[in-house]
Amino acid sequence: MTILFYFITTLVTFLLMEAVTWLTHKFVMHGFLWYLHEDHHQPKYNGVFEKNDAFFIIFAIPSIALFYFGVNPTLNILFFIGLGILCYGIAYFLIHDVLIHQRFKWFKNTKNKYLVGLRKAHKIHHKHLGKEHGECFGMLYVPFKYFSM
């Protein structure tokens, strides 16, 4: 396999993770695992960690397993699928926890239209304190209407 193939595998996995995130957020986090996600929808949660943070571990498990099986016995495609999941997890942390919820004050005053649109869409998602009537379940894909609001 070539470097280009592995790069494309990682990139495609990263992009597919948006669909996995949307589906998981809508049907798992706002479904049968709402008890883990619920505190994330409560206003002004002041703890360092939320029960919702357990999803970082849940999503890391497949990535770790793919890394393990992707180098055993030799480097193979599974490693690069795991890498795509890891890259998405890093992007999710930077966008969701740093930019949107500002758990870390790194990108506080951004004027980038795309990033501002992401924040607006996520605020719309959080206007619903319960698990019903949600919208904007993805993270990187945002409907165009949030860029013009």
ZITACOR-V163542 format. One record per pair of residues at least 6 apart in sequence whose ideal C-beta (glycine too) atoms are under 8 Angstrom apart, sorted by the first residue. I is the first residue (numbers start at 1). GAP is how many residues later the second one is. Records with the same first field share a line. If there is no record, write none. Layout:
I=GAP, GAP
//
This chain:
1=75, 76
6=71, 74
7=73
9=68, 71, 72, 75
10=70, 71, 73, 74, 77
11=73
12=72
13=67, 68, 70, 71, 72, 75
14=70, 71, 73, 74, 77
16=68
17=67, 68, 71
18=70, 120, 121, 122, 123
21=67, 71, 116, 117, 118
22=115, 116, 119
25=112, 113
26=108, 111
29=7, 8, 23, 26
30=7, 101, 102, 104, 107
31=100
34=97
35=16
36=15, 16, 18, 19
37=14, 15, 18, 94
38=13, 93
39=6, 11, 12, 13
40=10, 11, 12
41=85, 87, 88, 89, 90
42=87
43=86
56=33, 37
59=26, 30
60=29
62=20, 23
63=19, 22, 23, 26
64=18
65=17
66=12, 13, 15, 16, 19
67=11, 12, 15, 16, 19
69=7, 9
70=6, 7, 8, 9, 10, 11, 12
71=8
91=48, 49
92=47
95=20, 23, 44, 45
96=26, 43
97=6, 7
98=6, 8, 9
99=7, 8, 11, 16, 19, 20
100=18, 19, 22
102=6
107=8
110=6
113=34
114=28, 33
116=31
117=25, 29, 30
118=21, 22, 24, 28
120=22, 26, 29
121=15, 21, 22, 25
122=14
124=11, 12, 22
125=9, 10, 11, 12
128=6, 7
136=6, 7, 10
//
